[in-house]
Amino acid sequence: MGFLDELRNSSAFQGALGQLEAAVLPVVLNEVFGQGGQGGLNNIVAKLEQAGFGAQVKSWLGNGQNLPISAEQLREVLGSDTVKQLAARYNIPVDQLSKVLAEQLPLAVDHASPDGKLPHTA
């Protein structure tokens, strides 16, 4: 089962769906966490580390518990305008999109780094 399959079956995802279409959110997540406009997980992780969130990133790469990041913190790192543009493009409320991204980013990094390191193509 792939990451998006796990995501679709997670209670956080199901609870956050609300007005989000199940087919749209994975596209948004792939655009943000994939090699889309944000440059993939490696680029997001680098931005987070530069912004002082190295402890969170380290926890996501490690085998222990993942430290959280808030929707506001992630929106600050990704850029408020970027999140607003994504939300508008997919007709998703900004707050809801930010919350889901903050919940799913630790899982995405954790899933992409089974050996404790992100591959160069992540």
C-alpha positions as CSV (number, residue, x, y, z in Angstrom):
1,M,0.0,0.0,0.0
2,G,1.4,3.4,-1.0
3,F,1.5,6.6,0.9
4,L,-1.6,8.0,-0.7
5,D,-3.5,4.8,0.0
6,E,-2.4,5.1,3.7
7,L,-3.4,8.7,3.6
8,R,-6.9,8.0,2.3
9,N,-7.5,5.5,5.0
10,S,-6.2,7.6,7.9
11,S,-8.7,9.0,10.4
12,A,-7.1,12.5,10.1
13,F,-7.7,12.5,6.4
14,Q,-11.3,11.2,6.7
15,G,-12.1,13.7,9.4
16,A,-10.7,16.6,7.5
17,L,-12.4,15.8,4.2
18,G,-15.5,17.8,4.9
19,Q,-16.0,19.6,1.7
20,L,-12.8,18.3,0.1
21,E,-13.2,15.8,-2.6
22,A,-11.3,12.6,-2.0
23,A,-9.9,12.8,-5.5
24,V,-8.7,16.4,-5.2
25,L,-6.7,16.3,-1.9
26,P,-4.2,13.7,-3.1
27,V,-3.5,15.9,-6.2
28,V,-2.9,18.9,-3.9
29,L,-0.6,16.9,-1.6
30,N,1.3,15.5,-4.5
31,E,1.7,19.0,-5.9
32,V,3.0,20.3,-2.6
33,F,5.0,17.3,-1.4
34,G,5.9,15.9,-4.9
35,Q,8.2,17.6,-7.4
36,G,5.7,20.4,-8.0
37,G,6.0,24.1,-7.2
38,Q,7.5,23.6,-3.8
39,G,10.3,21.5,-5.2
40,G,9.4,18.3,-3.4
41,L,10.0,17.1,0.1
42,N,13.7,17.8,0.1
43,N,13.1,21.5,-0.7
44,I,10.3,21.7,2.0
45,V,12.6,20.0,4.5
46,A,15.4,22.4,3.7
47,K,13.0,25.4,4.1
48,L,11.8,24.1,7.4
49,E,15.4,23.6,8.7
50,Q,16.4,27.1,7.6
51,A,13.3,28.4,9.4
52,G,14.3,26.8,12.7
53,F,12.2,23.6,12.6
54,G,15.1,21.2,12.5
55,A,13.9,19.4,15.6
56,Q,10.6,18.6,14.0
57,V,12.3,17.5,10.7
58,K,14.8,15.3,12.7
59,S,11.9,13.6,14.5
60,W,10.1,12.9,11.1
61,L,13.3,11.3,9.7
62,G,13.9,9.2,12.8
63,N,12.1,6.2,14.1
64,G,10.6,7.9,17.2
65,Q,7.5,9.9,17.6
66,N,6.9,12.7,15.0
67,L,6.9,16.2,16.5
68,P,4.0,18.3,15.2
69,I,4.1,21.5,13.1
70,S,1.2,23.8,13.2
71,A,-0.8,24.9,10.2
72,E,0.4,28.5,10.8
73,Q,4.1,27.5,11.0
74,L,3.9,25.5,7.8
75,R,2.0,28.3,6.0
76,E,4.7,30.7,7.0
77,V,7.5,28.4,5.7
78,L,5.6,27.5,2.4
79,G,4.5,31.1,1.9
80,S,1.0,32.3,2.7
81,D,0.5,33.3,-1.0
82,T,1.5,29.8,-2.2
83,V,-1.0,28.2,0.2
84,K,-3.7,30.7,-0.8
85,Q,-3.1,30.1,-4.5
86,L,-3.3,26.3,-4.0
87,A,-6.5,26.7,-2.0
88,A,-8.0,28.9,-4.6
89,R,-7.0,26.6,-7.5
90,Y,-8.7,23.6,-5.9
91,N,-11.5,25.5,-4.1
92,I,-10.4,24.5,-0.7
93,P,-10.6,26.8,2.4
94,V,-7.1,28.0,3.2
95,D,-7.3,27.1,6.9
96,Q,-8.5,23.6,6.0
97,L,-5.8,23.0,3.5
98,S,-3.1,24.4,5.9
99,K,-4.3,22.0,8.6
100,V,-4.3,19.0,6.4
101,L,-0.8,19.8,5.0
102,A,0.5,20.3,8.6
103,E,-1.0,16.9,9.6
104,Q,0.3,15.1,6.5
105,L,3.8,16.5,6.1
106,P,5.3,14.6,9.0
107,L,3.8,11.4,7.6
108,A,5.0,12.1,4.1
109,V,8.6,12.7,5.3
110,D,8.5,9.7,7.6
111,H,7.2,7.5,4.8
112,A,9.8,8.8,2.3
113,S,12.7,8.2,4.7
114,P,12.5,4.6,5.9
115,D,16.3,4.6,6.5
116,G,16.3,8.0,8.2
117,K,17.3,10.0,5.1
118,L,15.2,11.4,2.3
119,P,16.3,10.2,-1.2
120,H,17.6,12.9,-3.4
121,T,14.5,12.6,-5.6
122,A,11.9,13.1,-2.8
